[in-house]
Amino acid sequence: MSITAEEILAEIGPVQEILDEHDGVVNVIDTADGNIMLSLDGGCTGCSSTPMTAMQIYYSLKKLDYVNDVIFVNGELPEYMRTFIDQKMAKEAEESTNNTDDDGEPQGEIV
């Protein structure tokens, strides 16, 4: 399954609201084979918060089954942040697997 630029922008909705307030722009360059190529432009250029913005976008998009990778063409997401998110997502997946019963239902109690 492929993803369109419109779907990508919809998926990063909460981040987009903040970008709009600061004249930031997410440009979807390519979506081939589930590899999403983006650039953060406009108000993001030179902004000290750009790596954190890229981190939130990366996290949101990597949750989608049909996204293999998210590449920021201007280097907005440092490798150590990418590694941190990948490790966090692996831990979340493991915890999710461990917190289900035989029926696939989450375990725990409602308080």
C-alpha positions in Angstrom: 0.0 0.0 0.0 1.3 3.4 -0.8 0.7 6.7 0.9 0.0 10.1 -0.6 1.5 13.4 0.3 -2.0 14.5 1.5 -2.1 11.5 3.9 1.3 12.2 5.2 0.4 15.8 6.0 -2.8 14.7 7.6 -0.9 12.2 9.8 1.4 14.9 11.2 -1.7 17.1 11.9 -0.8 18.3 15.5 2.8 19.2 14.4 1.4 21.0 11.4 -0.7 23.3 13.6 2.5 24.4 15.4 4.4 24.8 12.1 1.6 27.0 10.8 1.9 29.4 13.7 5.7 29.7 13.0 5.6 29.8 9.2 7.1 26.3 9.0 6.5 24.2 5.9 6.7 20.4 5.5 7.4 19.5 1.9 6.8 16.0 0.8 9.3 15.2 -1.9 8.8 11.5 -2.5 6.8 8.6 -1.1 8.1 5.7 -3.3 8.2 2.2 -1.8 7.1 3.5 1.7 10.3 5.6 1.9 9.0 9.1 2.8 11.3 12.0 1.8 10.6 15.3 3.5 12.1 18.7 4.0 11.3 21.3 6.6 11.4 24.7 5.1 10.1 28.2 5.7 10.3 29.1 9.4 12.0 25.8 10.1 15.1 26.9 8.3 17.6 27.8 11.0 15.2 27.2 13.9 16.7 25.5 16.9 13.5 23.5 17.4 13.7 21.9 13.9 15.3 18.6 15.2 12.5 18.2 17.7 9.9 18.9 15.1 11.5 16.3 12.8 11.6 13.8 15.7 7.8 14.2 16.2 7.1 13.8 12.5 9.4 10.7 12.3 7.7 9.1 15.2 4.2 9.8 13.9 5.0 8.4 10.4 7.0 5.4 11.5 3.9 4.1 13.4 2.2 3.5 10.1 2.5 0.0 8.8 3.2 1.0 5.2 6.0 3.5 6.0 9.5 1.9 5.8 11.6 5.0 6.5 11.3 8.7 6.9 14.2 10.7 5.4 14.7 14.4 6.0 16.7 15.6 3.0 18.2 18.6 4.8 19.5 16.6 7.7 16.9 17.9 10.1 16.8 14.7 12.1 20.2 13.7 13.6 21.1 10.0 13.6 21.2 9.8 17.4 17.5 11.1 17.6 16.5 8.5 14.9 18.2 5.7 16.9 16.4 6.9 20.1 13.0 6.9 18.5 13.6 3.5 16.9 14.6 2.0 20.3 11.5 3.6 21.9 9.2 2.2 19.3 10.8 -1.3 19.6 10.3 -1.1 23.4 6.6 0.0 22.9 6.0 -2.9 20.5 7.5 -5.4 23.0 5.4 -4.0 25.8 2.3 -4.1 23.7 3.0 -7.7 22.9 3.6 -8.6 26.5 0.4 -6.8 27.7 -2.1 -8.9 25.7 -3.8 -12.1 26.7 -4.4 -15.2 24.5 -7.4 -13.4 22.8 -5.1 -10.4 21.8 -7.0 -8.2 24.3 -5.0 -5.8 26.5 -4.5 -6.9 30.1 -4.8 -4.8 33.1 -7.4 -3.2 35.2 -9.4 0.0 34.8 -9.2 2.3 37.7 
